[in-house]
Amino acid sequence: MYIAINAQLLSFAATYRSGGISRYIYHLLANLARVQTPHRLAAFVPDLPAALEGWQNGRLQLYATGGLSRRPAGRILWEQLAQPALLRRSGVDLLHSTAYVSPLLWRGPSVLTVCDLSFIRYPEVFNRANRAYLGLLTRLSARRASRVLTISEHTRQDVVRLLGVPPERVATTYCGVDESFRPLDPDQVAAYRAQRGLPARYVLYLGTLEPRKNVLTLLRAFARLRSSKAIPHTLVLAGAPGWQYQGLYERVSALGIESDVRFLGFVPSAEQTLCYNAADLFVYPSLYEGFGLPVLEAMACGLPVVSSNAASLPEVVGRAGLQVAPLDAAALAEAMGQVLSDANLHNTLRRAGLDQARRFSWSSMAVQTLQVYDQALAGAPA
């Protein structure tokens, strides 16, 4: 069978667009290129940068759409109007739309990935046009799809409950962790810390700077911790600015912790393992996550984790980290203080995190995705 994958949100830009969905698409394609399958696979990507060299083989071919599809409005036009005609001309048997929306003019079997429903759960952090487009088209696409893929059980339940999709048509395929995320040699880490001018001891947050990530509560908790305990740590906020991030700078100033907080900016994927390894603690107080890749990657690097207990994060963290209510700054400060001051707890969480991270595999996700393709093609129960 001939299977097409719409991978238009694959991005290598040094912005928030290279996070979340883009990383899911990247690892899906990278692992589908390695897995044995009788199917022919074609992926439509916006461009063909050097990072994709070597992927194409007898099972997976990449096609760059370029031009119009590089901008959001152009991408939508390409997906809804040009893509269906291209699929029919090419003799495609199944379409996998990897980002919420499938073309309404496509009538063949289809698989749809819904990473999260933040635009429904937290509509205030989206502009009106995005919210309206995703709200309408995702609902229509999910109800029409042969199968819907989610990246956590929490999102699966959201899709069933909020979009009205029958549960037997929704499957969970967990994200994985790349083997590059691992504990590194201390000398290598020390060299990175010096090169980047990072403090000797720091607490790390790595992710997009936007309201849904709840960084304002993290700032309140860190200020509380600094005032109650004599810790030598700096709070390092690493990640590209997203929606409505400007208030973070004012909050740092209002809390009087300017000298204790460092904004590191966008951290390239090749540097992230070093950034995790150089920290003493990873904190991720997000209000809502479809999965929570940074938490998994931190654990794979041997970094103890404190996270919120919201949405899918308990599925990822399990018992390997401390979890608190996302808006409870006092509880978050207490959990951070415990890990930073208790060497035994620090080491226990480090070992547990490494074990927990081994449970998640991108190759397993690719194999499970192929199984869902077969179910969609056969019209079989999930």
C-alpha positions as CSV (number, residue, x, y, z in Angstrom):
1,M,0.0,0.0,0.0
2,Y,1.0,3.6,-0.6
3,I,0.9,5.8,2.5
4,A,1.4,9.6,2.5
5,I,2.4,11.5,5.5
6,N,1.7,15.3,5.7
7,A,4.7,16.6,7.7
8,Q,4.3,20.3,6.9
9,L,5.0,21.3,10.5
10,L,8.5,19.8,10.5
11,S,10.8,22.7,11.3
12,F,14.5,23.3,12.0
13,A,14.0,27.0,12.8
14,A,15.6,28.4,16.0
15,T,12.2,29.2,17.4
16,Y,9.3,27.6,19.3
17,R,8.2,26.1,16.0
18,S,11.0,23.5,16.2
19,G,9.6,22.1,19.5
20,G,6.6,19.8,20.3
21,I,4.9,18.7,17.1
22,S,7.9,19.2,15.0
23,R,10.0,16.9,17.1
24,Y,7.2,14.3,17.1
25,I,7.2,14.5,13.2
26,Y,11.0,14.4,13.0
27,H,11.3,11.2,15.1
28,L,8.3,9.6,13.4
29,L,9.9,10.0,10.0
30,A,13.4,9.1,11.1
31,N,12.2,5.8,12.6
32,L,9.8,4.9,9.9
33,A,12.8,5.2,7.5
34,R,14.4,2.4,9.6
35,V,11.5,0.0,10.3
36,Q,10.8,-2.9,8.0
37,T,7.4,-2.5,6.3
38,P,5.8,-3.7,3.1
39,H,4.3,-0.3,2.6
40,R,5.6,2.5,0.4
41,L,5.8,5.7,2.4
42,A,6.0,9.3,1.2
43,A,6.3,12.4,3.4
44,F,5.5,15.9,2.3
45,V,7.8,18.3,4.1
46,P,8.2,22.1,3.6
47,D,11.9,21.9,2.6
48,L,14.7,19.3,2.3
49,P,17.6,20.7,4.5
50,A,20.8,18.8,5.1
51,A,19.4,17.4,8.4
52,L,17.1,15.1,6.3
53,E,19.9,13.6,4.2
54,G,20.1,9.9,4.4
55,W,16.5,9.4,5.3
56,Q,15.3,8.5,1.8
57,N,15.4,4.9,1.0
58,G,13.2,2.2,-0.7
59,R,10.5,2.6,1.9
60,L,10.4,6.3,2.6
61,Q,10.6,9.2,0.0
62,L,10.5,12.9,1.0
63,Y,8.9,15.6,-1.2
64,A,9.4,19.3,-0.5
65,T,6.3,21.4,-1.1
66,G,8.2,24.7,-0.6
67,G,6.9,28.1,-1.8
68,L,3.4,28.8,-0.8
69,S,3.4,26.2,2.0
70,R,6.1,27.9,4.0
71,R,3.6,30.4,5.5
72,P,0.6,29.4,7.6
73,A,-2.0,30.7,5.2
74,G,-0.3,29.1,2.3
75,R,0.2,25.8,4.1
76,I,-3.6,25.7,4.9
77,L,-4.4,26.3,1.2
78,W,-1.9,23.6,0.1
79,E,-3.3,21.1,2.6
80,Q,-6.9,21.7,1.9
81,L,-6.8,22.3,-1.9
82,A,-3.6,21.1,-3.6
83,Q,-2.9,18.1,-1.4
84,P,-6.1,16.0,-2.1
85,A,-5.5,16.3,-5.9
86,L,-1.9,15.3,-5.5
87,L,-2.9,12.3,-3.4
88,R,-5.4,11.1,-6.0
89,R,-2.9,11.5,-8.9
90,S,-0.2,9.6,-6.9
91,G,-2.5,6.7,-6.1
92,V,-2.2,7.1,-2.4
93,D,-4.1,4.5,-0.3
94,L,-3.9,6.2,3.2
95,L,-3.1,9.7,4.4
96,H,-1.6,10.4,7.8
97,S,-2.0,14.0,8.8
98,T,0.4,14.6,11.7
99,A,-0.9,18.0,13.0
100,Y,-4.6,18.1,13.9
101,V,-6.2,18.8,10.5
102,S,-6.8,16.6,7.4
103,P,-8.0,17.8,4.0
104,L,-11.8,17.9,3.9
105,L,-11.7,16.9,0.2
106,W,-9.8,13.6,0.9
107,R,-12.2,10.7,1.0
108,G,-9.8,7.8,1.4
109,P,-8.7,6.1,4.7
110,S,-6.9,8.5,7.0
111,V,-5.0,8.7,10.3
112,L,-4.9,11.9,12.2
113,T,-2.4,12.9,15.0
114,V,-3.8,15.1,17.8
115,C,-0.9,16.0,20.2
116,D,-3.0,18.0,22.6
117,L,-6.2,20.0,22.8
118,S,-4.7,23.1,24.4
119,F,-6.7,25.3,22.0
120,I,-9.8,24.0,23.6
121,R,-8.6,23.6,27.2
122,Y,-6.7,27.0,27.2
123,P,-8.2,29.1,24.4
124,E,-7.1,32.3,26.0
125,V,-3.5,31.7,25.0
126,F,-4.3,31.4,21.3
127,N,-5.2,34.3,18.9
128,R,-8.8,34.2,17.7
129,A,-8.0,33.0,14.1
130,N,-5.9,30.1,15.3
131,R,-8.4,29.1,17.9
132,A,-11.3,29.2,15.4
133,Y,-9.4,27.3,12.7
134,L,-8.1,24.5,15.0
135,G,-11.4,24.3,17.0
136,L,-13.5,23.7,13.9
137,L,-11.2,21.8,11.6
138,T,-9.7,19.5,14.3
139,R,-13.2,18.4,15.4
140,L,-14.3,17.7,11.8
141,S,-11.0,15.9,10.9
142,A,-11.1,13.7,14.0
143,R,-14.6,12.6,13.5
144,R,-13.9,11.8,9.8
145,A,-10.6,10.0,10.4
146,S,-10.3,6.2,10.3
147,R,-8.0,6.4,13.3
148,V,-6.8,9.1,15.6
149,L,-3.4,9.0,17.2
150,T,-2.6,10.7,20.5
151,I,0.7,10.9,22.3
152,S,-0.6,10.2,25.8
153,E,-3.6,8.5,27.4
154,H,-4.7,11.9,28.9
155,T,-5.0,13.4,25.4
156,R,-6.7,10.2,24.2
157,Q,-9.4,10.7,26.8
158,D,-9.7,14.4,25.8
159,V,-10.2,13.5,22.2
160,V,-13.0,11.1,23.1
161,R,-14.6,13.4,25.5
162,L,-14.2,16.8,23.9
163,L,-14.2,15.9,20.2
164,G,-16.8,13.1,20.4
165,V,-14.6,10.5,18.7
166,P,-15.6,6.8,19.5
167,P,-12.9,5.4,21.9
168,E,-12.2,2.4,19.7
169,R,-11.0,4.7,16.9
170,V,-8.4,6.5,19.2
171,A,-5.0,5.0,20.0
172,T,-2.1,6.2,22.1
173,T,1.4,6.0,20.7
174,Y,3.8,7.5,23.3
175,C,6.7,9.7,22.3
176,G,10.2,8.4,23.0
177,V,13.6,9.8,24.0
178,D,16.5,10.0,21.6
179,E,19.7,8.1,22.6
180,S,21.7,11.4,22.5
181,F,20.0,12.3,25.9
182,R,22.2,10.5,28.4
183,P,24.6,11.3,31.3
184,L,27.8,12.9,30.0
185,D,31.4,13.0,31.2
186,P,31.8,15.6,34.0
187,D,34.7,17.2,32.2
188,Q,32.7,17.7,29.0
189,V,29.9,19.2,31.1
190,A,32.2,21.6,32.9
191,A,33.7,22.8,29.6
192,Y,30.2,23.5,28.3
193,R,29.3,25.4,31.5
194,A,32.4,27.6,31.1
195,Q,31.8,28.1,27.4
196,R,28.2,29.2,28.0
197,G,29.1,31.3,31.0
198,L,26.5,29.3,33.1
199,P,26.6,29.4,36.9
200,A,28.2,26.5,38.8
201,R,24.8,25.5,40.4
202,Y,21.5,26.0,38.6
203,V,17.9,24.9,38.5
204,L,16.8,24.5,34.9
205,Y,13.5,25.0,33.0
206,L,13.7,24.2,29.3
207,G,10.7,24.8,27.1
208,T,8.8,27.4,25.2
209,L,8.2,30.6,27.2
210,E,4.4,30.9,27.1
211,P,1.5,31.0,29.6
212,R,0.6,27.4,29.3
213,K,4.0,26.4,30.6
214,N,3.3,28.2,33.9
215,V,6.7,29.8,34.3
216,L,5.2,32.7,36.3
217,T,4.4,30.2,39.1
218,L,8.0,28.9,38.8
219,L,9.3,32.4,39.3
220,R,7.1,32.9,42.4
221,A,8.2,29.5,43.8
222,F,11.9,30.2,43.2
223,A,11.7,33.6,44.8
224,R,10.0,32.0,47.8
225,L,12.7,29.3,48.0
226,R,15.5,31.9,47.8
227,S,14.1,33.9,50.6
228,S,13.6,30.8,52.9
229,K,16.7,28.8,52.2
230,A,20.3,29.8,51.6
231,I,20.7,28.0,48.3
232,P,23.5,28.9,45.9
233,H,21.4,28.1,42.8
234,T,20.5,30.4,39.8
235,L,17.2,29.7,37.9
236,V,18.0,29.2,34.2
237,L,15.1,29.6,31.9
238,A,16.0,28.1,28.5
239,G,13.8,28.2,25.5
240,A,12.4,30.3,22.7
241,P,9.7,33.0,23.4
242,G,6.2,31.8,22.5
243,W,2.8,33.4,23.0
244,Q,2.5,36.3,25.6
245,Y,5.9,35.8,27.1
246,Q,6.6,39.5,27.9
247,G,5.2,39.4,31.4
248,L,8.0,37.1,32.6
249,Y,10.5,39.9,32.6
250,E,8.3,42.2,34.6
251,R,7.6,39.4,37.1
252,V,11.4,38.8,37.6
253,S,11.8,42.5,38.4
254,A,8.8,42.7,40.6
255,L,10.0,39.7,42.7
256,G,13.5,41.3,43.1
257,I,15.3,38.2,41.7
258,E,17.0,39.8,38.6
259,S,20.4,38.6,39.7
260,D,19.2,35.1,40.4
261,V,17.4,34.4,37.1
262,R,19.1,33.8,33.7
263,F,17.2,33.8,30.4
264,L,19.3,31.5,28.1
265,G,17.1,31.8,25.0
266,F,16.7,29.1,22.3
267,V,18.9,26.1,22.9
268,P,19.6,24.0,19.8
269,S,18.8,20.3,20.0
270,A,22.5,19.4,19.8
271,E,23.2,21.5,22.9
272,Q,20.2,20.4,25.1
273,T,21.9,17.3,26.5
274,L,24.7,19.4,27.8
275,C,22.3,21.9,29.2
276,Y,20.5,19.2,31.2
277,N,23.7,17.6,32.4
278,A,25.0,20.9,33.7
279,A,22.0,21.5,36.0
280,D,21.2,20.2,39.5
281,L,17.4,20.0,39.1
282,F,14.9,20.2,36.3
283,V,11.5,21.9,37.0
284,Y,8.5,21.8,34.7
285,P,5.3,23.3,36.2
286,S,3.2,23.2,33.0
287,L,-0.5,23.6,33.2
288,Y,-1.2,21.3,30.3
289,E,0.9,18.9,28.1
290,G,0.1,16.5,25.4
291,F,3.1,14.6,26.5
292,G,6.0,16.6,28.0
293,L,9.2,15.7,26.1
294,P,11.5,17.9,28.2
295,V,10.7,16.0,31.4
296,L,11.5,12.7,29.7
297,E,14.8,14.0,28.2
298,A,15.9,15.5,31.6
299,M,15.3,12.1,33.3
300,A,17.3,10.4,30.5
301,C,20.2,12.7,31.3
302,G,20.1,11.7,34.9
303,L,18.6,15.0,36.1
304,P,16.1,14.8,39.0
305,V,12.7,16.2,38.1
306,V,10.1,18.3,39.8
307,S,7.0,18.7,37.7
308,S,3.3,19.6,38.0
309,N,0.8,16.8,38.3
310,A,-1.3,18.1,35.5
311,A,-2.6,16.5,32.3
312,S,-0.2,13.8,30.8
313,L,2.8,14.6,33.1
314,P,2.0,11.8,35.6
315,E,2.2,9.3,32.8
316,V,5.7,10.5,31.8
317,V,7.2,11.1,35.2
318,G,5.5,8.1,37.0
319,R,7.1,7.7,40.4
320,A,10.5,8.9,39.2
321,G,10.0,12.6,40.2
322,L,8.2,14.9,42.7
323,Q,4.9,16.3,41.5
324,V,2.8,19.1,42.8
325,A,-0.3,21.0,41.9
326,P,0.7,23.4,39.1
327,L,-0.5,26.7,40.7
328,D,0.7,25.9,44.2
329,A,3.9,28.0,44.4
330,A,4.5,27.1,48.0
331,A,4.4,23.3,47.3
332,L,6.6,23.8,44.3
333,A,9.2,25.7,46.3
334,E,9.1,23.0,49.0
335,A,9.7,20.2,46.5
336,M,12.6,22.1,44.9
337,G,14.1,22.7,48.2
338,Q,13.9,19.0,49.2
339,V,15.7,17.8,46.1
340,L,18.4,20.5,46.3
341,S,19.1,19.9,50.0
342,D,18.8,16.2,50.4
343,A,21.6,14.3,48.6
344,N,19.9,10.9,49.2
345,L,16.7,12.1,47.6
346,H,18.6,13.7,44.7
347,N,20.4,10.4,43.9
348,T,17.2,8.3,44.3
349,L,15.3,10.5,41.8
350,R,18.3,10.4,39.5
351,R,18.3,6.6,39.3
352,A,14.6,6.4,39.1
353,G,14.5,8.9,36.3
354,L,17.0,6.9,34.2
355,D,14.9,3.8,34.7
356,Q,11.7,5.6,33.8
357,A,13.2,7.1,30.6
358,R,14.1,3.6,29.3
359,R,10.4,2.8,29.1
360,F,9.9,5.2,26.2
361,S,11.2,4.6,22.7
362,W,10.7,6.4,19.4
363,S,11.2,3.1,17.5
364,S,8.4,1.5,19.4
365,M,6.2,4.6,18.6
366,A,7.0,4.1,14.8
367,V,6.1,0.4,15.0
368,Q,2.8,1.1,16.7
369,T,2.0,3.8,14.2
370,L,2.5,1.3,11.4
371,Q,0.1,-1.1,13.2
372,V,-2.5,1.7,13.2
373,Y,-2.0,2.3,9.5
374,D,-2.8,-1.4,8.9
375,Q,-5.9,-1.2,11.1
376,A,-7.1,1.9,9.2
377,L,-6.5,0.3,5.8
378,A,-8.3,-2.9,6.9
379,G,-11.1,-1.1,8.7
380,A,-10.3,-3.3,11.7
381,P,-11.0,-2.4,15.4
382,A,-8.3,-0.5,17.2
